[in-house]
């Protein structure tokens, strides 16, 4: 895959996406829930900030309740020649009030 940011790659529902352009950075925020067959699952509240330096931060809000047990967290460069996988289907790999930077 080429050029993607995946702060919480999973099946989500009831998602709102916001974008904020700042000085030397852009932030995209997702607010929703994990998909559940009988209604929404755990809350997903995550943002990805990309800085002009190339730094990327994934931030998980205090209200983020999903644990990462069914999600992949990572990114790939635009050429598709490099990337980073921070976690894959690992419970406890994503916690509220935390930031993963790379």
Number of C-alpha atoms within 10 A of each C-alpha: 12 13 13 13 20 17 25 27 15 17 11 19 17 10 14 11 11 11 13 10 10 10 7 9 15 15 17 16 19 19 19 19 23 21 16 12 6 6 9 14 16 16 18 24 23 24 23 23 21 17 15 10 8 10 11 19 17 24 22 25 17 12 15 21 18 23 19 21 15 16 22 20 22 20 21 17 14 12 10 12 10 12 17 12 11 17 19 16 15 15 14 11 16 25 18 17 12 14 15 15 12 11
